[in-house]
Structure formats: C-alpha cells, structure tokens
C-alpha cells in the first residue's frame, strides 16, 4: 500500500458474534474470537507503525462480519460510495461506516436493488472494476449513481483490502 497518499485507515473491531460470520460451505471448524481479536489488534498496530491514523468504528454484534470494513463502502478521493451488501445477514452493516466516513467525505449511496461488496472492487485509474459473482447476487451496476464502472467477467480471487482514506 502506498502510505504517501493515505493518511487514515478505517478499522472496525471483531464482533463477539464473529464465530457466526459468513464462511465457505463445508467449513465447520469453530472460530476463536479472542484469537481473532488479538490478530486484529496486531493488524491495527501494523497500520499505525506505517504512519496511518486509525479511524476506529466500534464492532456491532448484530453483524458478525463487520470487521471487514472494505465491504460496505468504497472510498475514492473525496467521495465514498456506500454499498448494499449482498448477504442478508449484512444488511444494515454499512450504517456505522456511513456515519464515520460521512463526517469526512461526500457520501453517495448505491441505489437498490443493486448489491456489491467493496472487497470485490478494484480501483484502477479508469474507474471501478468489479468481478461478477456466479450466483444470483450479480450486481446491477446501472444503479451506481454515475460513477464510472466496468464489470470483469473472469472470476477474481477474493482478497482483504483496507478502507484507506
């Protein structure tokens, strides 16, 4: 990550319900929530050691996946697009992120019925690029409020990225 551009990193703690997070089918091993919290603390310390100021959002036990702050919003320059997450268990999760980022950036909302997880978005110079899921939750990018978008038909591997502003 080029920390010369980013000043801040948004982080959200690990919810007490993290063991109920979305997982690939067939994974049944229990999650050690306390270990995940220690790992998250180490992650935050690493970000701070890189010179980033952390904007901390409190975890919300209603949303087991809430520590994945890259999903509910995409930040570009002075704007943030708040997304409609595809999983029903994550509906409403973006509210806490919207409140924090809305104090710093101009907020755009993805219009329903579109759904998209920010972790599936790449931000090349030409605009947004999103991998299309193979399931029934394919995003309808015509609801992107005028942001430049381009869909990629090849499957993209999932990766965790930080929401940096």
C-alpha positions as CSV (number, residue, x, y, z in Angstrom):
1,X,0.0,0.0,0.0
2,X,1.2,3.5,-0.8
3,X,1.0,5.2,2.6
4,X,2.2,8.5,1.0
5,X,-1.4,9.1,-0.2
6,X,-3.4,7.6,2.6
7,X,-3.5,9.4,5.9
8,X,-6.1,7.3,7.7
9,X,-7.3,3.7,7.8
10,X,-10.8,2.8,8.9
11,X,-10.9,-0.3,11.2
12,X,-13.7,-2.0,13.0
13,X,-13.2,-4.3,15.8
14,X,-14.1,-8.0,15.8
15,X,-17.7,-8.6,16.9
16,X,-18.4,-11.1,19.8
17,X,-20.5,-13.0,17.2
18,X,-17.6,-13.4,14.7
19,X,-17.9,-17.2,15.1
20,X,-21.2,-16.8,13.2
21,X,-19.6,-15.0,10.2
22,X,-20.1,-16.0,6.6
23,X,-17.8,-18.8,5.6
24,X,-17.3,-21.1,2.6
25,X,-19.6,-24.1,2.6
26,X,-18.2,-27.1,4.4
27,X,-16.0,-25.1,6.9
28,X,-17.2,-26.2,10.3
29,X,-14.1,-25.5,12.5
30,X,-15.1,-23.1,15.3
31,X,-13.5,-19.6,15.3
32,X,-11.5,-18.5,18.3
33,X,-13.0,-15.0,18.7
34,X,-10.4,-13.9,21.2
35,X,-7.5,-15.0,18.9
36,X,-9.2,-13.1,16.1
37,X,-9.3,-10.0,18.3
38,X,-5.6,-10.3,19.2
39,X,-4.8,-10.7,15.5
40,X,-6.9,-7.6,14.7
41,X,-5.1,-5.6,17.4
42,X,-1.8,-6.7,15.8
43,X,-3.1,-5.6,12.4
44,X,-4.0,-2.2,13.8
45,X,-0.6,-1.8,15.4
46,X,1.0,-2.5,12.0
47,X,-1.1,0.1,10.3
48,X,-0.1,2.7,12.9
49,X,3.5,1.7,12.5
50,X,3.1,2.6,8.8
51,X,2.1,6.1,9.9
52,X,-1.6,5.8,9.4
53,X,-4.0,7.4,11.8
54,X,-6.8,4.9,12.6
55,X,-10.4,5.8,12.5
56,X,-12.0,3.2,14.7
57,X,-15.6,2.0,14.4
58,X,-17.0,0.0,17.3
59,X,-17.8,-3.6,16.5
60,X,-21.5,-4.5,16.3
61,X,-22.6,-7.9,17.4
62,X,-25.6,-7.8,15.1
63,X,-23.1,-8.1,12.2
64,X,-20.6,-10.9,12.7
65,X,-18.7,-9.9,9.5
66,X,-18.5,-6.2,10.5
67,X,-14.7,-6.2,10.9
68,X,-14.4,-6.4,7.1
69,X,-14.7,-2.7,6.5
70,X,-13.7,-2.9,2.9
71,X,-17.1,-4.4,2.0
72,X,-19.7,-1.7,3.0
73,X,-18.1,1.2,1.3
74,X,-15.6,2.2,-1.4
75,X,-13.6,5.4,-0.9
76,X,-12.2,7.3,-3.8
77,X,-10.5,10.7,-3.3
78,X,-13.1,13.0,-1.6
79,X,-16.1,10.6,-2.0
80,X,-17.4,7.4,-0.5
81,X,-19.9,5.1,-2.1
82,X,-21.9,3.2,0.5
83,X,-22.8,-0.2,-0.9
84,X,-25.7,-2.6,-0.5
85,X,-24.1,-5.8,0.7
86,X,-25.3,-9.0,-1.0
87,X,-25.7,-11.2,2.1
88,X,-28.9,-10.7,4.0
89,X,-27.0,-11.1,7.3
90,X,-25.1,-7.9,6.4
91,X,-28.0,-5.6,5.6
92,X,-27.6,-2.6,7.8
93,X,-23.9,-3.1,8.5
94,X,-22.9,-0.2,6.4
95,X,-24.7,2.3,8.7
96,X,-21.8,2.6,11.1
97,X,-19.3,3.0,8.3
98,X,-21.5,5.6,6.6
99,X,-21.7,7.7,9.8
100,X,-17.9,7.8,10.2
101,X,-17.0,8.4,6.6
102,X,-19.8,10.8,6.1
103,X,-18.1,13.2,8.5
104,X,-15.0,13.2,6.3
105,X,-16.2,12.6,2.7
106,X,-19.1,13.3,0.4
107,X,-21.4,10.2,0.6
108,X,-23.1,8.5,-2.4
109,X,-25.5,5.7,-1.9
110,X,-25.8,2.7,-4.2
111,X,-29.4,2.5,-5.3
112,X,-31.4,-0.7,-4.7
113,X,-31.8,-3.3,-6.0
114,X,-28.0,-3.3,-6.7
115,X,-25.7,-5.2,-4.4
116,X,-22.0,-5.2,-4.3
117,X,-19.3,-5.9,-1.7
118,X,-16.4,-3.5,-1.8
119,X,-13.9,-6.3,-1.3
120,X,-14.8,-7.3,-4.8
121,X,-13.9,-3.9,-6.3
122,X,-10.6,-2.9,-7.9
123,X,-9.9,0.8,-8.4
124,X,-7.7,1.3,-11.5
125,X,-7.3,4.8,-12.9
126,X,-10.1,4.4,-15.3
127,X,-12.8,3.8,-12.6
128,X,-14.3,0.9,-10.8
129,X,-13.8,-2.7,-11.8
130,X,-15.8,-5.4,-10.2
131,X,-15.7,-9.2,-10.5
132,X,-19.2,-10.6,-11.2
133,X,-20.3,-13.4,-8.8
134,X,-21.5,-16.6,-10.3
135,X,-24.6,-16.8,-8.0
136,X,-27.9,-14.9,-8.1
137,X,-26.4,-11.8,-6.5
138,X,-24.8,-10.3,-9.6
139,X,-24.6,-6.6,-9.2
140,X,-26.6,-4.3,-11.4
141,X,-24.1,-1.5,-11.9
142,X,-26.6,0.7,-13.7
143,X,-27.5,1.9,-10.2
144,X,-24.1,3.3,-9.5
145,X,-25.2,7.0,-9.4
146,X,-23.0,8.0,-12.3
147,X,-19.7,6.5,-11.1
148,X,-17.6,5.0,-13.9
149,X,-17.9,1.2,-13.7
150,X,-16.7,-1.7,-15.7
151,X,-17.5,-5.4,-15.0
152,X,-15.0,-8.2,-15.3
153,X,-16.4,-11.5,-16.5
154,X,-13.5,-13.5,-15.2
155,X,-13.7,-14.7,-11.6
156,X,-11.5,-12.7,-9.3
157,X,-10.0,-14.2,-6.2
158,X,-11.3,-12.6,-3.0
159,X,-8.8,-10.5,-1.1
160,X,-9.0,-8.4,2.0
161,X,-8.2,-4.7,1.5
162,X,-8.3,-1.9,3.9
163,X,-10.6,1.0,3.5
164,X,-8.0,3.8,3.3
165,X,-8.8,7.5,3.1
